[in-house]
Amino acid sequence: MTDSSTPATRRTILIGAATLAGLPLLAAGTQANAAGTMPKANVHFQTTPKGANQCSKCNYFLPGADPKGAGLCKIIAGPIVPTGWCTMFAPKHA
């Protein structure tokens, strides 16, 4: 009887460890996409619209329970007012 298994190489162990490390990210993927982490100052966030452009019309805006209240942004950290604006503004697709 011969042993056909080969010992684990360093590469195999590292690939396995990287795969296992990434599994929690997959499980929390929807939560990670729900709210951003970028500071408001980095995107020049303002609480007033810029012309007709405002957060409530942005593809990244996630409205809160009250449509007129604060929501979240997929990019920016913290509560976001619907009438705000930042340099990451991307109009919603119709």
Secondary structure, 3 states (H helix, E strand, C coil): CCCCCCCCCHHHHHHHHHHHHHHHHHHCHHHHHHCCCECHHHHCCECCCECCECHHHECCEECCCCCCCCEEECCECCCECCCCECCCCCECCC
